[in-house]
Structure formats: C-alpha cells, structure tokens
Amino acid sequence: MNVLKILIVLTSHSQLGDTGHKTGFWVEEFAAPYYALADAGAQITIASPQGGQPPIDPKSESPESQTDATRRFFADKALQEKLASSIPLTQINPAEYDAIFYPGGHGPLWDLTNNRTSIALIEQFYNNGKPVAAVCHAPAVLLHAKKANGEPLVKGLTVTGFSNNEEEAVQLTKVVPFLLEDELKKNGGVYSKGPDWSSYVLKDGLLITGQNPASSEEAAKQLLELLKK
C-alpha cells in the first residue's frame, strides 16, 4: 500500500487585528489531526505562507485548552522542530500530495484567506480530485477558491466552520475581519452547525469542514476514510 502524503498548512499571521494581542494557529487543531494522520501511517509535510515557525495562539497554550493531543505535542521535541522549519507555500508541489489539511486559529482569517498561493493549491487539489479539509476558522481559506467551472468552491456544498455564536462567545466579533459563517453563506455554501464547542464535521464530496477545535480530530479521521476509498 502506498504511503499517504498529506500537506498541513498553517498561518504565518500573529497579530489579532489592532488589539495588540497575539494570535496564530490553535495548537489542538494542529496536534490532534497531525497525530491522527501520522498514527495511521501518513507522511506529513507542514507548510505556511512565510515558512519557518508558524505563530501559536497563546490562548491555545493555556491550561484549560489542553487535551491529550496538545500534551503529546508539547512533549514531542521532534515535531516541534519539524514545525519550526515549516516549508514556504511557494515551494510546495501539489502533485506530490494526496490531500491538504488546514488547521484553524484566528490567524488564517488575515493571511491565508487571500493568499494567492494557498488559493491556487486548494483549487489544484480539489479540481484534481484530491480531498481538502479545514477546521474552525480555517474554512476561510476556501472563500476565494473556485471550482473548475469558475463558481465559488463552496457553492452548493454543505459546509461548517466557527459559528457567529462561538465568535461572540470569545468576544472577537468586532475584531475579526469578517464573520466566517456569514461569508460561507454569501459564497453559496450550505452552512450548518452543531452545538457550540462540540465536535461537528461535514463531508461533501472532496470537501471536509469542522466547526471548532473539538472537531479537528474527527475531521482528520474523516479525511483518512475518504482517502481509503
């Protein structure tokens, strides 16, 4: 059996709007999928717009945000070193991978949403029959991607992502550049959500989306299922 090769793309953006606070990627949303995929035998490459160390959202390092996967990550020096030398997106050849996975955190709202290289990668994966997965705020990376026929990638597809309710709960509705739930709907996505902070994952064809941090491991498991077919 061929080894699955999966590309994980993280944000390079570290500023939470003009609040003076830091953001980045959410550790749980990287660690849980990473280990779910790696433990299943997948070979994983980590990339980001700028390469090098992607910024970690400091709130995701807080005691209340820890899970088995994050504890494993913080004890895993080899993975931390691999993360610190993420590959710049411009050096990625999509032909070398079977699927692409985007963890969230607020960072992607600012850099990956409009990143031309990222958008082109998503279109190349999707339009060549390869799965695309994104969790929490990361479905924002889909907003400017197009299907082969030129329509928005999410148009007519069932999708989820960090809900307006959840954004309100973390009091960042006025800080974020846009509300993800609203934008997915504007682009023709058939948006739905589960209870706040509970695992909720949707698969529609080649697209897998998860609502929040709790959904990240399940999204990776569904990606594995899709790749087995």
HELIX and SHEET records of a PDB file:
HELIX    1   1 VAL A   27  ASP A   39  1                                  13    
HELIX    2   2 PRO A   58  GLU A   61  5                                   4    
HELIX    3   3 PRO A   63  SER A   65  5                                   3    
HELIX    4   4 ASP A   68  PHE A   74  1                                   7    
HELIX    5   5 LYS A   77  ALA A   84  1                                   8    
HELIX    6   6 LEU A   89  GLN A   91  5                                   3    
HELIX    7   7 PRO A   94  GLU A   96  5                                   3    
HELIX    8   8 GLY A  107  TRP A  110  1                                   4    
HELIX    9   9 ARG A  116  ASN A  127  1                                  12    
HELIX   10  10 ALA A  138  LEU A  142  5                                   5    
HELIX   11  11 ASN A  164  ALA A  169  1                                   6    
HELIX   12  12 LEU A  180  LYS A  186  1                                   7    
HELIX   13  13 PRO A  213  SER A  215  5                                   3    
HELIX   14  14 SER A  216  LYS A  228  1                                  13    
SHEET    1   A 7 ILE A  87  PRO A  88  0                                        
SHEET    2   A 7 GLN A  43  SER A  48  1                                        
SHEET    3   A 7 LYS A   5  VAL A   9  1                                        
SHEET    4   A 7 ALA A  99  TYR A 102  1                                        
SHEET    5   A 7 VAL A 132  VAL A 135  1                                        
SHEET    6   A 7 LEU A 207  GLY A 210  1                                        
SHEET    7   A 7 VAL A 201  ASP A 204 -1                                        
SHEET    1   B 2 THR A 158  VAL A 159  0                                        
SHEET    2   B 2 VAL A 190  TYR A 191  1                                        
END                                                                             
